[in-house]
Amino acid sequence: MEHTILLLEDDVDLIDGLTYSLGKDGYTVDVAQTVRTAYACLEKRTYSLLLLDITLPDGNGVDVCRFVRERGNRVPIIFLTAMDDEVNVIRGLDSGADDYVTKPFKLGELCSRIRALLRRSGISDGGGENRLSSGPLSMDLLEGSVFLNNQPLGLTNTEYRLLSLLVRNAGRTVLRNTILDALWDGNGNFVDDNTLSVYIHRLRESIEEDPSKPAHLLTVRGFGYMWRP
């Protein structure tokens, strides 16, 4: 399958390096050097993955990410950012991104993350069942959609996979390393230790009546997380 990537970046040298490396790996790359151009590209074409810089001459990639997610598009999104402090990382993830890479980065690592996200962007782990239900929550595994009290939830691909993993193992503790392996490969080598906590927090904000006192998405301290039906 041919994959087309939208690269939103204004650093000409980085653009040249990325388009060359990604092209060698078989990807088609559309380049946008401004937020305005990125919006125009998104209106014209469907992409397999988005690579978004945060700081652009006319805005930032966080707004582009929100624009995509507000329209129900679950395309994998990776931020390319020189801002590695926790506040900006959380801001990027909260806008709906699946991952982030801090500049300067190794092209090989970025390509590995892209391949991993693209492998997981489809619904390929259904195991023969088409629907999961737990109380007011239901998940359609063929469509990749989630409903709470019959209302759709707008989740990113990573949030969807995390929730699916926990609901499939309802009533059992899923170890933190098991979750990282399932979501990011290699014992979480591609994320810092706080990233999973951010996704758990975001899911609780979407699902729990009182996120500060979760009734379903529980922390098992020192081990991992559990979905309680």
Beta strands, then each sheet from edge to edge (+ up, - down):
strand 1: 4-8
strand 2: 28-32
strand 3: 49-53
strand 4: 55-56
strand 5: 59-60
strand 6: 77-81
strand 7: 99-102
strand 8: 131-134
strand 9: 137-140
strand 10: 145-148
strand 11: 151-153
strand 12: 174-175
strand 13: 217-220
strand 14: 224-227
sheet 1: 2+ 1+ 3+ 6+ 7+
sheet 2: 4+ 5-
sheet 3: 8+ 9- 10+ 11-
sheet 4: 12+ 14- 13+
end
